[in-house]
Every structure is written in structure tokens, then in C-alpha cells.
């Protein structure tokens, strides 16, 4: 077998690593409170959410991505069945959210659907949410990089966490986006 074939075989084995680990890794719902500003960080798999919690998450996502950004698209998708949800709550109310799913490339994990509820923006919650999401991915999937489709206007924000642009700017739902990758903590 040639060296190129060895590399291809290794890449093919690696391609399915994140997706298969995601399917087999079970994470318990967790919650961490910060008494300083009454913010509670929690994580839960879709199967661990009750109907009211799931509707709350979906309502806020649709409010931001479909209504506020005027993008009629299928916001709720099949990835939600196996998603790990990252949530910040203040006094029990959802104030920021993101979901963790395997990336479509089969190699990386993805952190997406990042929102901060409108009246809670400008308080540093997006930064806390993203840090928590990155840490959760690396806790559950050590050695796995993270790939995101970032809105281009947020390129510097994601860059401040170490994400690097890996694509030219493209339109997704008429909004300029760029693919960005954060290599695993082992390489940083």
C-alpha cells in the first residue's frame, strides 16, 4: 500500500470518529450556577429535555434565526434529535443558547445555533456561552476539532477564541458566512 493510500485510510477512519463517538457518548444533564450574576449554565441532550424546555429552545431559535433575521428556512432539523444543548439561564429564563452536533464533514464537531436573547445582548453572555460550548465539546470528544459556519460579521469574535477561517465568504440564506475551524485543545 502506498503512503497516499495509508493517509487516505487514516482519513477515512477519522472521518467517522466524531459522528460515531457522538452517537455512543452519553452525557448527563449538568448545571452550574454563578451566584455573582444569577446565571446558570446547563447542558442537556435532546432526549433529556421535557416538552416545555424543548419548545422554549426552539421558540427562541426561530425568533432569532427566522423572524429577527428574516430568513425563512427549516431552522429545526434532524440534527436536533441527537443534539447536546448549551444553555444559559437567568432566574430560570433562557438568555443564551447553542447546540453541539457532529459536523457534516464527519471529522469535526460543530457548535452552532448560537443565540443571545435580544434583551440580554451586550452583557458578555455570548462569550461565556461559546467558552462553555467549546469546553463541553473537548470534555466529551477529546482531540476533536470544531468547525462552524460563522456569520462573516462575527469572524473576529470567533477568531478571539482561536477559530481560523478555512473558506471564502459565501451566502447562506442571504447572509454572508465563513467556515472556521478550531483545532482540538491538544494541538493548541
Residue pairs with C-beta under 8 A, 6 or more apart in sequence:
1 9
14 107
15 105
15 106
15 107
16 106
17 107
17 144
18 102
18 103
18 106
18 107
18 108
18 109
18 141
18 144
19 102
19 106
21 140
21 141
21 144
22 82
22 101
22 102
22 109
22 141
23 82
25 140
25 141
26 45
27 43
27 45
27 84
27 136
27 140
29 42
29 43
29 44
29 45
29 48
30 42
30 43
30 44
31 40
31 41
31 42
31 43
32 40
32 41
32 42
33 39
33 40
33 41
34 40
34 41
37 90
38 90
38 91
39 88
39 89
39 90
39 95
39 125
39 128
40 88
40 89
40 90
41 86
41 87
41 88
41 128
41 132
42 86
42 87
42 89
43 84
43 85
43 86
43 87
43 132
43 136
44 53
44 84
44 85
44 87
45 82
45 83
45 84
45 85
46 54
46 80
46 81
46 82
46 83
46 85
49 57
49 85
56 94
57 85
57 87
57 94
57 97
58 75
58 76
58 80
60 94
60 97
60 115
60 117
61 75
61 76
61 97
61 113
61 115
62 75
62 76
64 115
64 117
64 118
65 71
65 73
65 75
65 113
65 115
66 72
66 73
66 75
68 118
69 173
69 175
71 173
71 174
71 175
73 173
79 99
79 101
80 99
82 101
83 99
83 100
83 101
84 99
84 100
84 101
84 136
84 140
85 97
85 98
85 99
85 100
86 97
86 98
86 99
86 100
86 111
86 129
86 132
86 133
86 136
87 94
87 96
87 97
88 94
88 95
88 96
88 97
88 125
88 128
88 129
88 132
89 95
90 120
93 117
94 117
95 116
95 117
95 120
95 125
96 115
96 116
96 117
96 120
96 125
96 126
96 128
96 129
97 113
97 114
97 115
97 129
98 111
98 112
98 113
98 114
98 115
98 129
98 130
98 133
99 111
99 112
99 113
100 109
100 110
100 111
100 133
100 136
100 137
100 140
101 109
101 110
101 112
102 108
102 109
102 110
103 109
103 110
103 146
103 147
104 110
105 147
107 145
107 147
108 144
108 145
108 146
108 147
108 181
109 137
109 141
109 144
109 145
109 146
109 147
110 146
110 147
110 148
111 130
111 133
111 134
111 137
111 146
111 148
112 148
112 149
114 126
114 129
114 130
114 133
116 123
116 125
116 126
116 129
126 157
130 158
130 161
131 161
134 146
134 161
134 182
137 144
137 146
138 144
138 184
138 185
142 184
142 185
142 186
143 184
143 186
144 184
145 181
145 182
145 183
145 184
146 163
146 181
146 182
147 166
147 179
147 180
147 181
147 182
148 158
148 163
148 179
148 180
148 181
148 182
149 172
149 177
149 178
149 179
150 158
150 163
150 177
150 178
150 179
150 180
151 175
151 176
151 177
152 169
152 176
152 177
152 178
153 176
155 165
155 178
155 180
158 180
159 165
159 180
161 182
162 182
162 183
162 188
163 180
163 181
163 182
164 180
164 181
164 182
165 178
165 179
165 180
166 179
166 180
166 181
167 178
167 179
168 178
169 176
169 177
169 178
170 176
170 177
170 178
171 177
